Amino acid sequence: MDRRERIAALIREELQGLPEETHDASLGMPLQVMPYGADEVIAALNCMLSTYVTMGAEVRRFEAAWAAYCGAEHAVMVNSGSSANLIALAALVAAGQLQPGDEVLVPAVAWSTSLFPIAQVGLVPVMVDVEPDTLCLDVAKAKAAMTPRTKAALLVHLMGQPGDVAGLEALGLTVVEDACAAPGAERGGRRVGRRG
Ligand SMILES: Cc1ncc(COP(=O)(O)O)c(C=O)c1O
């Protein structure tokens, strides 16, 4: 057994028998479940020990696997969901598809960095209410909120629920999807995050 294998064996031993759930089930929905195991700890440690912790072979492997899972042509890994939203909007402005001052519809129930990147790149966020059943942007209300300056919508797929990408596109809007809170959710046979 080489040194790395010995380290891996120690980690497996250390994590063996760890409860998957660290919450008293009698209290209802768990606040925390164990989101990783020995495989993930070993993979993370191997990256750190290799000193290659950004944009290396592991990231490329993950991007390819994630793109395939989502049915997308490409996936680009970034450090956080906030950065993903910022990069998507900044790219649309840099490409000239959106102009500073354009209005972007954003759901009133979302995450702070679903909204802030819109303002950060010089666009104007306009809050629109959500559907009570999905908690996603309400397309009828989006339509009612549109002005001649409304060019895009930042659709947040919330709490595992997929929002209506096609409905917003049918309004002629450029749709950016924030799928941070619903990876793997599907609507109309399409995984969220694939289109916008
Ligand atoms: C819908 C949504 N968008 C964006 C974010 C921001 O992600 P991060 O904390 O990785 O920046 C979150 C975080 O919970 C989120 O729930």
The ligand as an SDF file (V2000), in Angstrom:
LIG
                    3D

 16 16  0  0  0  0  0  0  0  0999 V2000
  -31.3140   30.3140   -5.7640 C   0  0  0  0  0  0  0  0  0  0  0  0
  -29.9260   30.6480   -5.3380 C   0  0  0  0  0  0  0  0  0  0  0  0
  -29.1510   31.4000   -6.1540 N   0  0  0  0  0  0  0  0  0  0  0  0
  -27.8870   31.7220   -5.8240 C   0  0  0  0  0  0  0  0  0  0  0  0
  -27.3280   31.3080   -4.6220 C   0  0  0  0  0  0  0  0  0  0  0  0
  -25.9360   31.7200   -4.2760 C   0  0  0  0  0  0  0  0  0  0  0  0
  -25.0680   30.6310   -4.2510 O   0  0  0  0  0  0  0  0  0  0  0  0
  -23.6610   30.7600   -3.4810 P   0  0  0  0  0  0  0  0  0  0  0  0
  -23.9620   30.8020   -2.0140 O   0  0  0  0  0  0  0  0  0  0  0  0
  -22.9220   29.5240   -3.9110 O   0  0  0  0  0  0  0  0  0  0  0  0
  -23.0030   32.0240   -3.9460 O   0  0  0  0  0  0  0  0  0  0  0  0
  -28.0910   30.5220   -3.7440 C   0  0  0  0  0  0  0  0  0  0  0  0
  -27.5310   30.0530   -2.4780 C   0  0  0  0  0  0  0  0  0  0  0  0
  -28.1670   29.3930   -1.6760 O   0  0  0  0  0  0  0  0  0  0  0  0
  -29.4270   30.1850   -4.1010 C   0  0  0  0  0  0  0  0  0  0  0  0
  -30.2000   29.4410   -3.3010 O   0  0  0  0  0  0  0  0  0  0  0  0
  1  2  1  0
  2  3  1  0
  2 15  2  0
  3  4  2  0
  4  5  1  0
  5  6  1  0
  5 12  2  0
  6  7  1  0
  7  8  1  0
  8  9  2  0
  8 10  1  0
  8 11  1  0
 12 13  1  0
 12 15  1  0
 13 14  2  0
 15 16  1  0
M  END
$$$$
